Amino acid sequence: MSVIADRINEMKEILKKAGVDFYIVPTADFHNSEYVNEYFKVREFLSGFTGSNGTLVISQEETGLWTDGRYFVQAAKELTGSGIVLYRMAEEGVPTIEEYLDSHVKNGQTIGFDGRVIDAAFGRKLEKMLNDRNVTFEYETDLADALWTDRPGMPASDIWVVPEAQCGKTVARKLAEVREAMSKEQASHMLLAKLDDIMWLYNIRANDVDCNPVALSYTFISEKDAVIFVQNKALTEEAKAHFEKYKVQVKDYTQIVQFLETCELKGKVMCAYSEINYLLYKLLEKRGELLDRENPTSILKAIKNPVELENIRKYYLLDSVVLTKFLFWMKKNAGKQPMDEYSVAMKLDRMRSEIEGFLDLSFPTISAFKENAAMMHYSATKEDKKDIDTDGFYLVDSGGQYVGGTTDVTRTIALGNVTDEMKKHFSKVASGMLRLADTKFLYGCTGKNVDIMAREPLWECYIDYKCGTGHGIGYILNVHEGPQNIRWRFNPGVKEAVLEEGMIVSDEPGVYIEGSHGIRTENILEIVKETKNGDGQFMGFRHLTYVPIDLDAIDTQYMEPSDVRKLNDYHAEVYRRLEPYFEGEEKEMLKAATRAV
Amino acid sequence: MSVIADRINEMKEILKKAGVDFYIVPTADFHNSEYVNEYFKVREFLSGFTGSNGTLVISQEETGLWTDGRYFVQAAKELTGSGIVLYRMAEEGVPTIEEYLDSHVKNGQTIGFDGRVIDAAFGRKLEKMLNDRNVTFEYETDLADALWTDRPGMPASDIWVVPEAQCGKTVARKLAEVREAMSKEQASHMLLAKLDDIMWLYNIRANDVDCNPVALSYTFISEKDAVIFVQNKALTEEAKAHFEKYKVQVKDYTQIVQFLETCELKGKVMCAYSEINYLLYKLLEKRGELLDRENPTSILKAIKNPVELENIRKYYLLDSVVLTKFLFWMKKNAGKQPMDEYSVAMKLDRMRSEIEGFLDLSFPTISAFKENAAMMHYSATKEDKKDIDTDGFYLVDSGGQYVGGTTDVTRTIALGNVTDEMKKHFSKVASGMLRLADTKFLYGCTGKNVDIMAREPLWECYIDYKCGTGHGIGYILNVHEGPQNIRWRFNPGVKEAVLEEGMIVSDEPGVYIEGSHGIRTENILEIVKETKNGDGQFMGFRHLTYVPIDLDAIDTQYMEPSDVRKLNDYHAEVYRRLEPYFEGEEKEMLKAATRAV
């Protein structure tokens, strides 16, 4: 680990020369993406900590790393010998990064960061907090770059175009909808930096971030013009022709800075401060009036159109077939032949890749046996994995990118015998998932209103799962998508998104007992309109996922009769939909797995 | 009705002379109270409309009355012949008062109102909306006063002191808590105008508003001093001695204006703009920096202390005994002897008044038979009421003010035969009430998270009740109290109150079928702490109300087995608690009414 200690010391020298007192290194690309490509893993390079979330603050006195609960154990291990102090986020008495800076930064000092990887909202917060301390912000240089001699190149995968028949809305129509939203806000221009929103808007995809089919890009839209900034080498002939067709000007990715410095601006520029980076924000701030607004693309993208929905339903069924077959194979072979968490994940990934229209995984498959399943973000590797035999729960959370949608599904199955308590937990989780899916609600409800439907069977037993119940999912895009979610905790100042017809959301309650077992049952639901009457527009959900819920782990004594009814109804529907894809012994297994209990 | 038309014409003359183009008359006292005394019913005097909510806007061109859905029928009737235009609030295409003024007020015009009956938040909204139109606000005169020659006097009932043993916290301690909250906000002073908050703070009560045991008053608190403004004639010797004991300076109610103009101010003044009137706001605005903050008394008052809770539990039981006896009498005698909605309400009020410690009703008893019960705020009068016989639902919503608490309870009972559909509705309402009461939730939840527990049995049938599920309740104070509530709809900008241990809330789902029947089952619940474990602090509810739910209207085929279990458990507890107060035939009835089904 002394290589890390050395690196930190070299950084301190660089900071000293640059006159920077505190240097902040988050885990982010230039677009505040949830997942980042290797090129952007500066924090990992400097600290040696490999988790997906963490921020480093380096000063001459101390180097601190902030990360969240998922990574406390891993970070402590990986930071050993580095001299870096671990700050466990959200633990009692642990300062946030803002609080830390507030109590450490002295009058006249300098804070440094690469302005492209810090979002404008955070930068503004720091400005405001320190504004009476005469602090300088050095944000125009990536000071770690010089140190990282074998840094991977910036990703620049080929941009491809989603066929018109597949996306249901032309670029022209999407641009018109965005311009309508701009005009409502009285904005003449809009800067959009969120990668999946840009992909959606222009009906393009690429592969610049693992599992997320996006291209590094920006777009600047005005009442008449639309300019997209992409890397020259990513620009295929197909993409070029597509942009020409829709009169979208193309400029190189790196030209965004010069463009924002010199382009003609009349009127207000709309952008989301949490999604554009601080460097671009400072450029625009100098040039005129800014409107901090949610991207209109966010809600437009979340409400799937009829073509997208039709494709989504189709690919969710094909995906369900494969997962069901995989789980049957697991049930049959576990304990009888050698297998481990990693090898079976590879098998599932292979099976999925054989579906016609498969493009990629939508995230790395989570494959976990026994106590490993209690870790919500566990990841088995070729080197570090557990053998799978019997007498425990096996959990698999996986999904694919297809030419007609993005899937996400979790099932937990009993291999061999499981205890009565495990069956109780499993039955409660199944009840919660099914209850939420069967909930009717009035138009206007948000995820805050309905979350308890999935959670109450567990809360009644004084058990909680420390995460949301559901998230939105992209269409051939990121597996996590907003603005809707199903969560119970309020975030002050965050506007809650109403659950709209055509949105899709996950429904994934779970039980996680440290050192023992983990259960998650996740279906994806489509939001639909139901009856409209004098009391209002009623809404409901429909399942998109059709994979049996393991009856070997169900004990109906822990369920309400209505939950059992919901389970049987769901299984009848699973059988009806999957049956055409099954034959022989597998069909018998399907029949048994979906029998009424 | 021509007397009203004449009055409006006279008002127009007055406005002309005063140079006022638009005159606004809300339904409010000087404290933005929910219910107001006769003295403050200027809007009713001018318009002839007797509902509890409505605002009049008078101009030379038009006089409009805005009221809500509860009163559309009644207002249309009462406004006939007056020439006043009815604006049905929240109906599609109907402008709000703000929108109306925005589209009608011209450059340089004058808007008038009595600045004491318009709250500062609304006044500021108008100022902001019209600030580019050079509009003058005339707010220092009550222009209708001259016209109302037989206006009742301002109420000035005797102030009495809640004994220390009854309130659980001394004035000194409450003032210390308020000052702590002020110091957190860095406020040196606080103006409090909310009547029930002032009563709570000083452990005093009076009778200036029907059913609301409050005295017209203001209080101004600084780091060292506390001044209360009450009417001289309301100041009893007892109250005087009490204020002296706690070093609270007493000034006359009318002196508040002069005081705020001249008192020594150093530092910021904290107040809630929605609860202080515009006149006082303008005075303070001239003098220095204001902080618009929730009154700290609001949350302090809502969390009942152990002494209050003990008394509340006791008086809810006594109140439950009386209501149960009344309902038994109804069941036995309806259809056999003459009775009507008004006469039986009088009987219940009389029975309640015989409870030792009874002070007043907490609101006028709602007593409604058959289709009248479908009107949520129906009120039978001596002159206008319905005879009660058999074959329908009878709904009674009532409560009392006692020396140890304020009660509120609703029951619906079947008299004679009711239809299968009515039983279905009744059983669903009972299920909803019982489910919410049995809900376990994590600390941090608000009413938004749990509302669906009461509502889902109805939403599943595509039925809604167009009101919240629950509200807070005062202690020997107003029957409606914040800040907590149980509702599902989000109000943008309103901070949701977390459900805290010691709060009490109503749980009152219902079904209202216009022209047919109405059902409401309302228990009051206490919020309690349950288990605390690694997943957090779990919370729950306890019933305070113990009155049978009419088994003649229950059909268990419409309930989940767990709902039936909850009903039986509740009834067993009702029997256990009420039994000591029942004898002979009534005891037999109690046994039958609480039997397991």
Interface residues (C-beta under 8 A of the other chain):
Chain A: T439 K440 F441 L442 G444 C445 T446 K448 N449 V450 D451 I452 M453 E456 W459 E460 Y462 I463 D464 K466 W488 R489 F490 P492 K495 E496 E530 T531 N533 D535 G536 F538 E560 P561 S562
Chain B: T439 K440 F441 L442 G444 C445 T446 K448 N449 V450 D451 I452 M453 E456 W459 E460 Y462 I463 D464 K466 W488 R489 F490 P492 K495 E496 E530 T531 N533 D535 G536 F538 E560 P561 S562
